[in-house]
Amino acid sequence: MITDTKEIIYASNINKNSICIEIGVHRGINAEKIIKYEPKLLHLVDCWDCQKDYFITNDIPKHSHGFACTEKQLTWYNEVKDKFDKLQNVRIIKEYSNNVLTQFEDGYFDFIYIDGLHDYDSVLNDIQKWSAKLKDTGIIVCDDYVRNDKRGYGVIPAVADFLKSNNQYISHVLRERLCIIKRMESVI
């Protein structure tokens, strides 16, 4: 029996016909869970780039991933390549999420996992932009749906503001720091 919340979400929403994307891959730990459900395609998008200047300019508290620079980011990128490069159904895209949006048609994805930068502006931007790429019956999963002022998290208010301005969506908050966003008509 599956008891892990992420595993339940993946088992319920990913199958051999699913087209998935993870935004913010880090070391590929979550992608390893997704790929177990054998999606038709899994796109892994991460810049694997030093983002220290963004954090400083936007007054975001120091965060280990964003402040990790060239050597550490390259190590994480190579870990992901080692894990997934040989899989036919995985595409690794080393780029910022905004820069790859045009590669995908609207309504393309069944499953979108957002775990990029966690500040309010970045999260809201990812949800707004990538929601257009979601199929009517698809879901968006936002990771780290928690209050964490020490790390500058803005996931909770970003999701709330997205829902206020997009009344065709609803959310379900789950334990283990996850929030699912779906279109209203796909809920029944």
Summary of the structure (lengths in Angstrom):
residues: 188
radius of gyration: 15.8
end to end distance: 24.4
largest distance: 47.4
contacts: 576
relative contact order: 0.16
helix: 41%
strand: 23%
